[in-house]
Amino acid sequence: MVIPLSGLRSYDNWASVTLTVTALPLDDFYCWDPRTPIRLVNGSVTFTGSEVIPTTVAEFLPPTLRKLVIAMPTNASLTESEAAVQLAAAMATRYGWQDTDIGVIPLPEGATTLPRPAPPRERQIIIKEGPDPGLSLQPVNQPGRELPALLISGQGPDLTNQTRLLTDPSLEFALSRKAVAGPLTTEQKPVRESTTLARLNQTRLSAESLRPEVNITLDQSMFAQPVDGVRVHLLGSYTPLAGNFNGEVTAEIRDEVIDRWPVNDDGTIDRWVDIPDQLLQRSTVLKIRVHTTGDPGHCNDYLNLMLRIDDSTEIEANRASPPVPPGFRSLPQALMPRVQVGIGPNTFGDTVRAAQIIVGLQRNSAIPLVTAVTTLEQAIAGGESAVLISPDGWNERSLTLPFSADLGTITIEAFTESGDPTTLTLDPEIQYGSLQTVFDGRRTVLVATSNGASAQLDELLRWLSEKSGRWSDLQGRAIISVPGTEPVTVPNRRTDLPEGRQSGGGQSGDGWIWWAAAAIAAFSLVGAVVIIRKTAATKKPEPEPDAEQPIEQPTEQEPEQEPEQQA
């Protein structure tokens, strides 16, 4: 199909094209449901035309973007680092589901533009501290270069303030090649601990079917804090059932019924439902269903039921300490409302890493993240929840990490039922990069570190950003990356899980330890396997352990499962 877009009207950068398929069923052959969807499988869209070259600051960011490059000096100040990290978070919010590639690169010494021209559907933004504040399009003075770069400048906190213009509603009035923003703020607008579906932007929740169902999404990041003790006051209605039908209304989470009650004659819903803490996730889906029994006749001769949940439905929650669920599933809400980022003396390299982490966290948040970049020492001593970047090693004794390695001995802290650490000695010793979560009783921190192998930490961050969904699928309390194998997850301690989640499957903590150790050490066994096969060529080879297979991650709404013990 070729669809001409000439004269097509768009609203807020969106245009809707509706394709309608008409089909007639064979008489008495099968029952036709006009609401049955028709799916386009393996489709693709190709656009032709020329990209509009921006001539004003307001036009610089297009509706769709493939890649955004943020350039900053290699000897960046903390002010420039904070502006770059906050800009990366803001762009992840702006482009959302497009999964735009956002990265930080070095700016040549003394330059205000980049030597490589931006290709179509890519933009370049330069962050550079200076006395002349504002956002300005840089002149194009290279043959064949068309797309200008955008320079953002300012001093102190005003540099970050200028970056906020790119996501502020006033951007549409920046109809010049340069604009200087007045005081701006990043609007989070978190909901209170008692709120409604309307304030959660969930309205017109309804479904029509013989057994209708409606989904209510409870995202902890909307509260800008971790929550537990969640209660939902359901208000709504459904079509009263005919006399020859009966039924019940159920409230479910992941097909587990947490409440049920019989239908009534007037079809009203007015009921409090308590959500068990052990079923809470970063984003929890509460499914309301009307189950019916009776003879619907041939081809469902009875009209379908209509189920509605009013947007006045209330949600009550408490601040959780410790966060529920623990580990990676507590992020980003356990770091909010302000995400503090501590970086080391290599400000440029650590800013690159911080931007990758914040973009990954932002894509798991329903509201914009507000960041504050400080030194690593200040973030550790400050007592606030924080992201800590320490790429070359971790020596801070006040925060014990779940996983560490020293001189060939790996230690997994407080893993057994007794709370004692478990150690394994590997030969040869491993070099690893990791992301590790810690709750110290007061705050949650996310630590990006290694045992002197910063390149392996960078490889882990690259792996997480390489495929959509890897950040949101993170489980457990740490993820470890070593050369030659897929990253390995350190699971949450059983004592960290809410009551009701501490048992299951009969798996022991020690089984997890040996499984993790086997995966980490797998790369060092390859040479030995080759030698054994050469010296035992006449023997039938034994099957190799399946240690190098990728870790299978559940979907976002799935609660954390106890893994099967590995042999």
C-alpha positions as CSV (number, residue, x, y, z in Angstrom):
1,M,0.0,0.0,0.0
2,V,1.3,3.5,-0.9
3,I,-0.4,6.2,1.3
4,P,0.2,9.8,0.2
5,L,0.7,12.1,3.1
6,S,0.2,15.3,1.2
7,G,-2.4,17.4,3.1
8,L,-2.6,15.0,6.0
9,R,-3.4,16.9,9.2
10,S,-1.3,16.2,12.3
11,Y,-2.1,17.0,15.9
12,D,0.8,17.3,18.4
13,N,3.1,15.6,15.9
14,W,0.8,12.7,15.4
15,A,-1.2,11.6,12.4
16,S,-3.7,8.7,12.4
17,V,-4.2,6.5,9.3
18,T,-7.0,3.9,9.7
19,L,-7.1,0.7,7.6
20,T,-10.5,-1.1,7.5
21,V,-10.9,-4.6,6.4
22,T,-14.4,-5.9,5.6
23,A,-15.1,-9.6,5.6
24,L,-18.3,-11.6,5.3
25,P,-18.7,-15.0,7.0
26,L,-20.0,-18.0,5.1
27,D,-23.6,-18.8,6.1
28,D,-23.8,-21.2,9.1
29,F,-20.1,-22.0,8.8
30,Y,-18.8,-20.1,11.8
31,C,-19.7,-17.3,14.2
32,W,-18.4,-13.9,13.1
33,D,-17.3,-11.4,15.7
34,P,-16.9,-7.9,14.2
35,R,-14.6,-7.0,17.1
36,T,-12.1,-9.7,16.4
37,P,-8.9,-7.9,15.5
38,I,-7.1,-8.4,12.2
39,R,-3.4,-8.2,12.7
40,L,-0.7,-7.0,10.2
41,V,2.3,-9.4,10.7
42,N,5.9,-8.6,9.9
43,G,4.9,-5.2,8.4
44,S,7.3,-2.4,7.7
45,V,6.9,1.3,6.9
46,T,9.1,3.2,4.4
47,F,9.1,7.0,4.2
48,T,10.4,9.1,1.3
49,G,11.2,12.8,1.3
50,S,13.8,15.2,2.6
51,E,14.4,16.1,6.2
52,V,13.4,19.6,7.2
53,I,16.5,21.5,8.2
54,P,15.9,23.4,11.5
55,T,16.4,27.2,11.4
56,T,15.3,28.0,14.9
57,V,15.8,26.5,18.4
58,A,12.1,25.5,18.4
59,E,12.5,23.4,15.3
60,F,15.8,21.7,16.4
61,L,14.3,18.5,17.8
62,P,12.1,16.5,15.3
63,P,9.1,14.5,16.3
64,T,11.0,11.2,15.7
65,L,14.7,10.7,16.3
66,R,17.0,7.8,15.7
67,K,20.1,9.0,17.6
68,L,21.0,11.9,19.9
69,V,24.7,12.8,20.5
70,I,25.6,14.9,23.5
71,A,29.1,16.3,23.3
72,M,31.0,17.7,26.3
73,P,34.7,18.6,27.1
74,T,36.9,15.7,28.1
75,N,38.0,17.7,31.2
76,A,34.3,18.4,32.1
77,S,33.3,20.2,35.3
78,L,30.7,18.8,37.6
79,T,28.4,21.5,36.2
80,E,28.8,20.2,32.7
81,S,28.4,16.6,33.8
82,E,25.2,17.4,35.6
83,A,23.8,19.2,32.6
84,A,24.7,16.3,30.3
85,V,23.1,13.7,32.6
86,Q,19.9,15.7,33.1
87,L,19.7,16.3,29.4
88,A,20.1,12.6,28.6
89,A,17.2,11.8,31.1
90,A,15.0,14.5,29.6
91,M,15.5,13.2,26.0
92,A,14.7,9.7,27.1
93,T,11.5,11.1,28.5
94,R,10.7,13.1,25.4
95,Y,11.2,10.2,22.9
96,G,9.9,7.5,25.2
97,W,8.9,4.4,23.3
98,Q,11.0,5.3,20.2
99,D,14.0,3.9,22.1
100,T,16.3,6.7,20.7
101,D,20.0,5.9,21.0
102,I,21.3,8.5,23.4
103,G,25.1,8.8,24.1
104,V,27.8,11.1,25.3
105,I,31.0,11.8,23.2
106,P,34.1,14.0,23.7
107,L,34.1,17.5,22.3
108,P,37.4,18.5,20.6
109,E,39.5,21.0,22.6
110,G,38.2,24.6,22.1
111,A,35.5,23.5,19.6
112,T,31.9,24.6,19.5
113,T,30.8,22.2,16.9
114,L,31.6,18.6,15.9
115,P,33.7,17.5,12.9
116,R,31.3,14.8,11.8
117,P,28.1,16.1,10.3
118,A,24.9,14.7,11.7
119,P,23.1,12.3,9.3
120,P,19.3,12.5,8.8
121,R,17.2,11.7,12.0
122,E,20.2,12.4,14.2
123,R,20.9,15.5,16.3
124,Q,24.1,16.8,18.0
125,I,23.9,18.9,21.2
126,I,27.0,20.5,22.7
127,I,27.2,21.1,26.5
128,K,29.9,23.7,27.3
129,E,30.1,26.0,30.3
130,G,30.6,29.6,29.4
131,P,29.6,33.2,30.3
132,D,27.1,33.6,27.4
133,P,24.0,31.6,28.5
134,G,21.4,30.1,26.1
135,L,20.7,27.7,23.3
136,S,22.0,28.5,19.9
137,L,22.2,26.9,16.5
138,Q,25.8,26.7,15.3
139,P,26.5,28.0,11.8
140,V,27.1,25.4,9.1
141,N,30.4,26.2,7.5
142,Q,31.4,22.8,6.1
143,P,30.7,21.7,2.5
144,G,27.9,19.2,2.3
145,R,26.9,19.7,5.9
146,E,23.3,20.7,6.4
147,L,22.1,19.9,9.9
148,P,23.4,22.4,12.5
149,A,24.4,21.4,16.0
150,L,22.9,23.0,19.1
151,L,25.2,24.7,21.6
152,I,23.9,24.9,25.2
153,S,25.9,27.2,27.4
154,G,25.8,28.9,30.8
155,Q,27.6,29.0,34.1
156,G,26.9,27.1,37.3
157,P,23.3,25.8,37.9
158,D,22.1,28.0,34.9
159,L,23.7,25.5,32.5
160,T,21.4,22.7,33.6
161,N,18.5,25.3,33.6
162,Q,19.1,26.1,29.9
163,T,18.9,22.3,29.0
164,R,15.4,22.2,30.5
165,L,14.1,24.4,27.7
166,L,14.2,21.4,25.3
167,T,11.4,19.7,27.3
168,D,9.5,22.8,28.5
169,P,6.2,23.9,26.8
170,S,7.8,27.3,26.1
171,L,10.1,25.7,23.6
172,E,7.6,26.3,20.8
173,F,8.1,30.1,21.2
174,A,11.9,29.9,20.7
175,L,11.5,31.1,17.1
176,S,15.1,32.3,16.6
177,R,18.6,30.9,16.2
178,K,19.3,31.6,19.8
179,A,17.1,31.6,22.9
180,V,18.0,32.2,26.6
181,A,15.7,30.5,29.1
182,G,14.6,32.1,32.3
183,P,14.3,30.0,35.5
184,L,12.7,26.6,34.6
185,T,11.9,23.4,36.6
186,T,11.5,19.8,35.6
187,E,7.9,19.0,36.3
188,Q,7.6,15.6,38.0
189,K,4.1,15.9,39.5
190,P,4.2,12.7,41.6
191,V,0.9,11.5,43.0
192,R,0.3,11.4,46.8
193,E,0.0,8.3,48.9
194,S,-3.8,8.6,48.5
195,T,-4.8,9.2,44.9
196,T,-7.3,8.3,42.2
197,L,-7.1,6.7,38.7
198,A,-7.8,10.1,37.2
199,R,-4.6,11.5,38.8
200,L,-2.8,8.4,37.4
201,N,-4.0,9.4,33.9
202,Q,-6.1,6.2,33.7
203,T,-9.5,7.1,32.5
204,R,-12.3,5.5,30.5
205,L,-11.4,2.0,31.7
206,S,-14.0,-0.2,30.1
207,A,-14.4,-3.5,28.2
208,E,-17.2,-5.2,26.3
209,S,-17.4,-8.9,26.1
210,L,-19.4,-11.9,27.4
211,R,-16.7,-12.1,30.1
212,P,-15.2,-8.6,30.1
213,E,-12.0,-7.6,31.9
214,V,-10.3,-4.3,32.7
215,N,-6.6,-3.7,33.7
216,I,-5.5,-1.1,36.3
217,T,-1.8,-0.3,36.2
218,L,-0.1,0.7,39.5
219,D,3.3,2.1,38.7
220,Q,5.4,2.8,41.8
221,S,7.4,5.5,40.0
222,M,4.2,7.6,39.8
223,F,4.5,8.0,43.6
224,A,8.2,9.0,43.3
225,Q,9.0,6.5,46.1
226,P,8.7,2.8,46.8
227,V,5.3,1.8,48.3
228,D,3.7,-1.1,50.0
229,G,0.3,-1.8,51.8
230,V,-1.5,-0.9,48.6
231,R,-5.3,-0.8,48.7
232,V,-7.7,-0.1,45.9
233,H,-11.3,1.2,46.4
234,L,-12.9,-0.1,43.2
235,L,-15.8,1.9,42.0
236,G,-17.6,1.0,38.8
237,S,-20.4,-1.0,37.2
238,Y,-21.2,-3.8,34.8
239,T,-24.3,-4.8,32.8
240,P,-26.7,-6.6,35.1
241,L,-26.9,-10.3,34.1
242,A,-30.0,-11.9,32.5
243,G,-32.1,-14.2,34.7
244,N,-30.6,-17.4,33.2
245,F,-27.0,-16.3,33.9
246,N,-24.9,-16.2,37.0
247,G,-21.4,-15.1,37.7
248,E,-18.8,-13.5,39.9
249,V,-16.3,-10.5,39.9
250,T,-12.7,-11.3,40.5
251,A,-9.5,-9.2,41.1
252,E,-6.4,-10.9,39.8
253,I,-2.7,-10.2,39.6
254,R,-0.8,-12.5,37.1
255,D,-3.7,-14.9,37.1
256,E,-3.7,-15.2,40.9
257,V,-7.1,-14.3,42.3
258,I,-6.6,-12.0,45.3
259,D,-10.4,-11.3,45.8
260,R,-13.8,-12.4,44.5
261,W,-17.4,-11.6,45.1
262,P,-20.7,-12.6,43.5
263,V,-22.5,-10.4,41.0
264,N,-25.4,-8.3,42.2
265,D,-28.7,-7.4,40.7
266,D,-27.9,-3.7,40.0
267,G,-24.4,-4.3,38.5
268,T,-22.5,-1.9,40.7
269,I,-19.0,-2.3,42.1
270,D,-18.0,-0.7,45.4
271,R,-15.3,-2.7,47.1
272,W,-11.9,-2.4,48.8
273,V,-9.2,-4.7,47.4
274,D,-5.9,-5.3,49.3
275,I,-2.9,-6.1,47.2
276,P,-0.4,-8.5,48.9
277,D,3.1,-7.0,49.2
278,Q,4.6,-10.2,47.8
279,L,2.8,-9.6,44.5
280,L,3.9,-6.0,44.1
281,Q,6.2,-5.1,41.3
282,R,7.7,-1.9,39.9
283,S,4.5,-1.8,37.8
284,T,1.7,-4.0,38.9
285,V,-1.3,-4.9,36.8
286,L,-4.6,-5.4,38.7
287,K,-7.1,-7.2,36.4
288,I,-10.8,-6.9,37.2
289,R,-13.0,-9.6,35.5
290,V,-16.6,-10.5,35.3
291,H,-17.0,-14.3,35.0
292,T,-20.4,-15.5,33.7
293,T,-22.0,-18.9,33.5
294,G,-25.0,-19.9,31.4
295,D,-26.0,-20.7,27.8
296,P,-25.1,-17.8,25.5
297,G,-26.9,-19.4,22.6
298,H,-25.7,-19.9,19.0
299,C,-23.0,-17.4,18.1
300,N,-23.4,-15.6,21.4
301,D,-27.0,-14.5,20.8
302,Y,-27.0,-12.6,24.0
303,L,-25.5,-9.1,23.9
304,N,-22.1,-8.6,25.5
305,L,-21.6,-7.2,29.0
306,M,-20.1,-3.8,29.5
307,L,-17.6,-3.5,32.4
308,R,-16.6,0.0,33.5
309,I,-14.1,1.1,36.3
310,D,-14.6,4.7,37.3
311,D,-11.6,7.1,37.3
312,S,-12.7,8.1,40.8
313,T,-11.4,4.7,42.0
314,E,-9.1,5.4,45.0
315,I,-5.6,4.0,45.5
316,E,-4.0,4.2,49.0
317,A,-0.3,3.3,49.6
318,N,2.4,3.7,52.2
319,R,6.1,4.5,51.8
320,A,8.0,1.2,51.9
321,S,11.2,0.7,53.8
322,P,12.8,-1.6,52.7
323,P,11.5,-1.2,49.2
324,V,9.1,-3.8,47.8
325,P,10.2,-5.6,45.7
326,P,13.9,-5.5,46.5
327,G,16.9,-5.2,44.3
328,F,16.7,-4.0,40.7
329,R,12.9,-4.2,40.8
330,S,13.0,-1.3,43.4
331,L,14.5,1.0,40.8
332,P,14.0,3.8,39.9
333,Q,11.4,4.5,42.6
334,A,13.7,3.8,45.5
335,L,16.1,6.5,44.2
336,M,13.4,9.1,43.8
337,P,12.3,11.9,44.0
338,R,15.8,13.2,43.3
339,V,18.4,10.9,41.9
340,Q,21.8,11.8,43.2
341,V,24.7,10.7,41.0
342,G,28.3,10.4,42.4
343,I,31.2,10.4,39.9
344,G,34.9,10.0,40.3
345,P,37.9,12.1,39.2
346,N,37.5,10.9,35.5
347,T,34.5,13.2,35.1
348,F,34.1,12.5,31.3
349,G,34.3,8.7,31.5
350,D,32.0,8.6,34.5
351,T,29.5,11.0,32.9
352,V,29.3,8.7,30.0
353,R,28.5,5.8,32.3
354,A,26.1,7.9,34.4
355,A,24.2,9.0,31.3
356,Q,23.8,5.3,30.2
357,I,22.5,4.3,33.7
358,I,20.1,7.2,34.0
359,V,18.7,6.7,30.5
360,G,18.0,3.0,31.4
361,L,16.3,4.0,34.7
362,Q,14.3,6.8,33.0
363,R,12.8,4.3,30.6
364,N,11.4,2.4,33.6
365,S,9.9,5.5,35.1
366,A,6.4,7.0,34.4
367,I,7.6,10.5,35.4
368,P,10.8,12.5,34.6
369,L,13.8,11.9,36.7
370,V,15.5,14.8,38.4
371,T,19.3,14.3,38.8
372,A,22.0,15.9,40.8
373,V,25.7,15.1,40.0
374,T,28.2,15.4,42.8
375,T,31.6,13.8,43.7
376,L,31.6,10.2,44.6
377,E,32.7,11.0,48.1
378,Q,29.9,13.5,48.7
379,A,27.3,11.0,47.4
380,I,28.5,8.3,49.7
381,A,28.7,10.5,52.8
382,G,25.4,12.4,52.0
383,G,23.1,9.7,53.2
384,E,20.7,10.0,50.3
385,S,19.8,7.3,47.8
386,A,22.2,7.5,44.9
387,V,23.8,6.1,41.8
388,L,27.6,5.7,42.6
389,I,30.1,5.4,39.7
390,S,33.4,3.8,40.8
391,P,34.7,2.0,37.7
392,D,38.1,0.9,38.9
393,G,37.2,-0.7,42.3
394,W,35.1,-0.4,45.5
395,N,36.8,0.2,48.8
396,E,34.0,1.9,50.8
397,R,33.5,-0.3,53.9
398,S,30.3,1.5,55.0
399,L,28.5,-0.1,52.0
400,T,29.1,-3.9,51.6
401,L,28.3,-5.0,48.0
402,P,26.5,-8.3,47.3
403,F,29.4,-9.5,45.1
404,S,33.2,-8.9,45.2
405,A,36.3,-10.6,43.8
406,D,39.9,-10.4,45.1
407,L,42.9,-12.4,44.1
408,G,40.8,-15.1,42.5
409,T,38.4,-15.4,45.4
410,I,34.8,-14.3,44.8
411,T,32.5,-13.5,47.8
412,I,28.7,-13.4,47.7
413,E,27.5,-11.6,50.9
414,A,24.7,-12.7,53.2
415,F,23.4,-15.3,50.9
416,T,22.8,-18.4,53.0
417,E,20.0,-18.8,55.5
418,S,22.4,-17.9,58.3
419,G,23.4,-14.7,56.6
420,D,27.0,-15.7,56.3
421,P,29.0,-14.9,53.1
422,T,29.9,-17.6,50.7
423,T,33.3,-17.7,49.0
424,L,34.7,-19.5,46.0
425,T,38.2,-19.5,44.6
426,L,38.5,-19.5,40.8
427,D,41.6,-20.3,38.8
428,P,42.3,-18.3,36.8
429,E,41.0,-15.3,38.6
430,I,38.3,-13.2,36.9
431,Q,38.0,-9.6,35.9
432,Y,34.4,-8.4,36.1
433,G,32.2,-5.3,35.8
434,S,29.0,-5.0,37.7
435,L,25.9,-3.1,38.7
436,Q,25.0,-3.8,42.3
437,T,22.1,-2.7,44.5
438,V,22.4,-2.2,48.3
439,F,19.8,-1.2,50.9
440,D,21.6,-0.2,54.1
441,G,18.6,0.2,56.3
442,R,18.1,3.8,55.4
443,R,18.7,4.3,51.7
444,T,19.1,2.4,48.4
445,V,22.2,2.8,46.3
446,L,23.1,1.5,42.8
447,V,26.9,0.9,42.5
448,A,28.6,0.6,39.1
449,T,32.0,-0.8,39.7
450,S,34.6,-3.5,38.8
451,N,37.7,-5.1,40.2
452,G,40.1,-3.0,38.2
453,A,38.4,-3.8,34.8
454,S,36.5,-0.6,33.9
455,A,36.3,-1.8,30.3
456,Q,34.2,-4.7,31.5
457,L,31.8,-2.3,33.3
458,D,31.5,-0.4,30.0
459,E,30.8,-3.7,28.2
460,L,28.0,-4.4,30.7
461,L,26.4,-1.0,30.2
462,R,26.7,-1.4,26.4
463,W,25.0,-4.9,26.7
464,L,22.1,-3.5,28.8
465,S,21.5,-0.6,26.3
466,E,21.9,-2.8,23.2
467,K,18.5,-4.4,23.3
468,S,15.2,-2.9,24.4
469,G,13.8,-4.4,27.6
470,R,17.1,-5.5,29.2
471,W,17.0,-2.7,31.8
472,S,13.4,-3.4,32.7
473,D,14.0,-7.1,32.9
474,L,16.8,-6.9,35.5
475,Q,16.2,-9.2,38.4
476,G,18.0,-9.9,41.7
477,R,20.4,-7.5,43.5
478,A,23.4,-7.5,41.2
479,I,24.4,-8.3,37.7
480,I,28.0,-9.4,36.9
481,S,29.8,-9.3,33.6
482,V,33.0,-11.2,32.8
483,P,34.6,-11.7,29.4
484,G,33.4,-14.6,27.3
485,T,30.0,-15.2,28.9
486,E,26.6,-13.7,29.3
487,P,26.0,-11.5,32.4
488,V,25.1,-13.4,35.6
489,T,22.5,-12.3,38.1
490,V,23.0,-12.5,41.9
491,P,19.5,-13.2,43.3
492,N,17.8,-11.4,46.2
493,R,18.2,-12.9,49.7
494,R,15.2,-14.8,50.9
495,T,15.0,-12.5,53.9
496,D,14.7,-9.5,51.6
497,L,11.5,-10.9,50.1
498,P,8.1,-10.1,51.6
499,E,6.4,-12.8,53.7
500,G,4.9,-15.4,51.4
501,R,7.8,-15.1,48.8
502,Q,10.5,-16.7,51.0
503,S,9.6,-20.3,50.1
504,G,9.1,-21.9,46.8
505,G,10.4,-24.7,44.7
506,G,12.5,-26.2,47.4
507,Q,15.6,-24.4,46.1
508,S,18.5,-23.8,48.4
509,G,20.7,-20.7,48.5
510,D,23.8,-22.9,48.0
511,G,22.4,-24.2,44.8
512,W,22.2,-20.6,43.5
513,I,25.9,-20.1,44.5
514,W,27.2,-23.0,42.5
515,W,25.0,-22.1,39.5
516,A,26.4,-18.5,39.5
517,A,30.0,-19.7,40.0
518,A,29.6,-22.1,37.1
519,A,28.4,-19.4,34.8
520,I,31.1,-16.9,35.9
521,A,33.9,-19.5,35.5
522,A,32.6,-21.0,32.2
523,F,34.9,-18.9,30.0
524,S,38.0,-20.3,31.8
525,L,37.1,-23.9,31.1
526,V,37.1,-23.6,27.3
527,G,40.9,-24.3,27.0
528,A,40.7,-27.3,29.3
529,V,37.8,-28.8,27.4
530,V,39.8,-28.6,24.2
531,I,42.8,-30.4,25.7
532,I,40.7,-33.1,27.2
533,R,39.0,-33.8,23.9
534,K,42.3,-34.1,22.1
535,T,43.7,-36.6,24.6
536,A,40.5,-38.6,24.7
537,A,39.6,-38.6,21.0
538,T,38.6,-42.3,21.1
539,K,36.1,-41.8,23.9
540,K,32.5,-40.6,23.4
541,P,32.5,-36.9,24.6
542,E,30.4,-36.0,27.6
543,P,27.7,-33.4,27.1
544,E,29.0,-29.9,28.1
545,P,27.3,-28.0,30.8
546,D,24.9,-25.4,29.6
547,A,26.6,-22.6,31.4
548,E,27.0,-20.1,28.5
549,Q,23.3,-19.8,27.7
550,P,21.7,-16.3,28.1
551,I,19.7,-15.8,31.2
552,E,16.1,-15.9,30.4
553,Q,14.3,-12.8,31.8
554,P,10.6,-12.6,32.6
555,T,8.4,-9.8,31.4
556,E,8.0,-6.5,33.3
557,Q,4.7,-7.5,35.1
558,E,6.0,-10.9,36.2
559,P,7.0,-11.1,39.9
560,E,10.4,-12.5,40.6
561,Q,10.5,-16.3,40.4
562,E,12.9,-18.6,42.2
563,P,15.0,-20.2,39.5
564,E,15.4,-23.9,39.0
565,Q,18.5,-25.3,40.6
566,Q,21.2,-26.1,38.1
567,A,23.1,-29.3,38.2
